[in-house]
Amino acid sequence: MAPSQKRTIEDDFIHTLSDNDDDALKEEEVAVQPPKKKAKTNKKSSKKNKDEAPQAEETEGVWGDKGEDDGAMDSDFEFMLDDAGELGEDEFEGWGFEGAKKGMAVEKVGVDLDEIIRRRREKKNKKDGKEDEAAEEEGASLNGADIDMDDDEDGVLADDAFGMNVDPDAEESADEADANSDNDDEDKEDKEEDEDDDSASDNDSVATPVNHPDDMSDDDDDEEDAEEKAKRDAFFAPEEKPKPGQKVDVSSFQAMSLSRPILRGITTVGFTKPTPIQAKTIPIALMGKDLVGGAVTGSGKTAAFVLPILERLLYRPKKIPTTRVVILTPTRELAIQCHAVATKLAAHTDIKFTLAVGGLSLKAQEVELRLRPDVIIATPGRFIDHMRNSASFSVDTVEILVLDEADRMLEDGFADELNEILTTLPKSRQTMLFSATMTSTVDRLIKVGLNKPVRVMVDSQKKTAGTLTQEFVRLRPGREEKRMGYLVHICKNLYTERVIIFFRQKKDAHRARIIFGLLGFSCAELHGSMNQTQRIASVESFRDGKVNYLLATDLASRGLDIKGVDTVINYEAPQSVEIYVHRVGRTARAGRAGTSVTLAAEPDRKVVKAAVKAGKAQGSKIISRVIEAKDADKWQAEIDGMEDEIEEIEREEKEERQLAQVEMQIKKGENIIQHEAEIKSRPKRTWFETQQDKKNAKQAGREELNGPQAGKKKGSATKLSNKDKKKLDAKAQRAEGMGWKKGKNDAANAVAKNKKKTPVKGKTPMKGKAPEKGKAKAQAKKPRGKR
Ligand SMILES: Nc1ncnc2c1ncn2[C@@H]1O[C@H](COP(=O)(O)OP(=O)(O)OP(=O)(O)O)[C@@H](O)[C@H]1O
């Protein structure tokens, strides 16, 4: 049913709905509140440091000539701060992970690192025979008492933000750092070993730490070329200008003629007015048109596609449960979050959702899918697994497909998976693509099979939120080895809670987790080497304020909407400015203020330069923060002194992990013996790609992100990647009790069943055309764009 056809009936009561009217009238500008909970420990000092702004100042050039600035761009985008200020603070507590927890039957035994650290510290204290003293020391360290807060360690550097005025001591330490770097080879070896691990995870968007191609070229020009522009003009639907006299009111959700149950859902989550991207896209999406939407991070893109979907689903025929909508995201966490948002917004409807992501129970998902939920929110790998192997699950009835973080989904790393999905879903679907960095070329978009999409770019010249302050800390040549010292200094003295710290490598995030633990920070880690239960636990403990620091890889860089993140720290600059934009977009969301701090050494130059240029162009607050070398050195020395302990913790952790794995194997063995007959009678599950295909896809993605040389740095070919390990695990799990393959007969039966259900052409509930089922198989062989 086309939504426009039912407006007249609904309009009557839409306008009488007054839940929000008063609120809208009472709206006032609410000043952005500082985070409620402030540092308990070195609160005073850190406040002092922050307030005494002279230690950092707005800079004209961070590795960039002043002349390079292309001037501030005029922008009319403003997040509705008044709404945003209200949102979530009092009424709505944010998105939860309840949806995911239902499917957490597959729990792997995790190693309790906190416990290991605690035990070690206790042991050490006892051994030293100074338990009390040590406890005091811990307190002191926590309180930052061993830091002289009054010295002007962060003094301003006048013109050139990065290092022009660094004192001779700093230079000396830098030289020393060079001389003392005898661990280099070992580090390199470790790095290589970890690279395979790094990009291995299922849904992990972590890339290998190699130079970005931009780092090696002088080509700074990011202007789209004429050819691409011409392609774009031909590809997208022409911009629709309102006809004279025609007035489209998108200033409120009510004016968009959304139905009462949807408006009630909107009220429940505390939205009062649509954000600009919502105002622009909801009417288009309601018409069933394909669209490509872009708007800065934290500007409400999720609701921009969820709301029109819900509105359209309200009027679906309900006699036979049918899956009509698929929303794909690049990471599991994002899918879980999207599921939470959609479920909350649909609280007053009967629309059913299922989460289908890796790491959660296949069996539980299969059971839910059998009930044909209206909406499936999934990661691509698990979605394909269900397409191929889940009994009675068919995608022939899908009418709407959404790709969230679409530019990431269109990268080579996802190409094969996406192609498999796109060629299997009905051609007649509506397709919507969203991202804060919609940088994909038209050639890529063509592959998605969009049908004259409408392009909605809200304030596309803006890269980051206007409420974000971007700080850069330059590490002079030779100082890279002290990165951790800088980081600890910043976390001890400047940004003490609600901080996400990004690392390029899982290994580094994990090591930092140990160091932070030993230094008494409360922190959690988040990366692809953790099982899903651990990943969710980390996000939750950070979200709930149980820990102050979340040490993450780029797994967390896109889409995660955690309320009240004050600061994002980049331990090193990411591989591209797009990833930078997403990372720093975890703070300063929905009109709130936030700060990003990037530790930038020579290898980070290109990305930092691009970020600064973009920031300046949009008139953002760019600050160069200077940290004196001696302060970083002090912490680095302490960290270096902990080296043996770190190694022992890592060893102990490894042993515990192995032990847990052995226990798991024993359990599996017992299960297999117990259910042998049943297991053997089950057909095997099929994999979408061979190991080699996966490897090639991964390599392609890596090369795309990091340039062709990325492949050369690859670790040992014989080593099992994490993804492979996970695959083996999953295989074992299936062997234990779930595997079966959709046979030919099953497929034929499913098609026959679905044929019966297909509405008569022209009467398709949500779209004009019925899916062309007969052709689906044949189309499956061709890329969509070529049909
Ligand atoms: N109309 C609205 N009024 C107030 N707040 C809103 C509105 N719409 C969304 N928000 C809030 O804005 C925040 C950011 O929304 P969302 O996560 O959808 O952003 P996004 O644009 O998808 O960001 P990213 O690009 O990082 O994924 C959320 O906390 C959401 O609840």
The ligand as an SDF file (V2000), in Angstrom:
LIG
                    3D

 31 33  0  0  0  0  0  0  0  0999 V2000
   14.4350   14.3660   16.2690 N   0  0  0  0  0  0  0  0  0  0  0  0
   15.3310   14.2220   17.2270 C   0  0  0  0  0  0  0  0  0  0  0  0
   15.3510   15.0400   18.2770 N   0  0  0  0  0  0  0  0  0  0  0  0
   16.2700   14.9140   19.2420 C   0  0  0  0  0  0  0  0  0  0  0  0
   17.2300   13.9870   19.2580 N   0  0  0  0  0  0  0  0  0  0  0  0
   17.2690   13.1300   18.2340 C   0  0  0  0  0  0  0  0  0  0  0  0
   16.3320   13.1920   17.1640 C   0  0  0  0  0  0  0  0  0  0  0  0
   16.6390   12.2150   16.2900 N   0  0  0  0  0  0  0  0  0  0  0  0
   17.6870   11.5510   16.7850 C   0  0  0  0  0  0  0  0  0  0  0  0
   18.0750   12.0930   17.9560 N   0  0  0  0  0  0  0  0  0  0  0  0
   19.1640   11.6270   18.8190 C   0  0  0  0  0  0  0  0  0  0  0  0
   20.3920   11.9660   18.2020 O   0  0  0  0  0  0  0  0  0  0  0  0
   21.3670   11.0130   18.5280 C   0  0  0  0  0  0  0  0  0  0  0  0
   22.1080   10.6050   17.2780 C   0  0  0  0  0  0  0  0  0  0  0  0
   21.2430    9.9100   16.4200 O   0  0  0  0  0  0  0  0  0  0  0  0
   21.7660    8.7650   15.4660 P   0  0  0  0  0  0  0  0  0  0  0  0
   22.5230    7.7500   16.2470 O   0  0  0  0  0  0  0  0  0  0  0  0
   20.6440    8.3120   14.6440 O   0  0  0  0  0  0  0  0  0  0  0  0
   22.7970    9.6090   14.6140 O   0  0  0  0  0  0  0  0  0  0  0  0
   23.4940    9.2560   13.2360 P   0  0  0  0  0  0  0  0  0  0  0  0
   23.2710   10.4200   12.3570 O   0  0  0  0  0  0  0  0  0  0  0  0
   23.0410    7.9240   12.7620 O   0  0  0  0  0  0  0  0  0  0  0  0
   25.0100    9.2160   13.7000 O   0  0  0  0  0  0  0  0  0  0  0  0
   26.2350    8.3530   13.0970 P   0  0  0  0  0  0  0  0  0  0  0  0
   26.5730    8.9790   11.7770 O   0  0  0  0  0  0  0  0  0  0  0  0
   27.2900    8.5270   14.1110 O   0  0  0  0  0  0  0  0  0  0  0  0
   25.7480    6.9650   12.9680 O   0  0  0  0  0  0  0  0  0  0  0  0
   20.6730    9.8580   19.1920 C   0  0  0  0  0  0  0  0  0  0  0  0
   20.9450    9.8480   20.5750 O   0  0  0  0  0  0  0  0  0  0  0  0
   19.2250   10.1150   18.9380 C   0  0  0  0  0  0  0  0  0  0  0  0
   18.4380    9.6550   19.9860 O   0  0  0  0  0  0  0  0  0  0  0  0
  1  2  1  0
  2  3  1  0
  2  7  2  0
  3  4  2  0
  4  5  1  0
  5  6  2  0
  6  7  1  0
  6 10  1  0
  7  8  1  0
  8  9  2  0
  9 10  1  0
 10 11  1  0
 11 12  1  0
 11 30  1  0
 12 13  1  0
 13 14  1  0
 13 28  1  0
 14 15  1  0
 15 16  1  0
 16 17  2  0
 16 18  1  0
 16 19  1  0
 19 20  1  0
 20 21  2  0
 20 22  1  0
 20 23  1  0
 23 24  1  0
 24 25  2  0
 24 26  1  0
 24 27  1  0
 28 29  1  0
 28 30  1  0
 30 31  1  0
M  END
$$$$
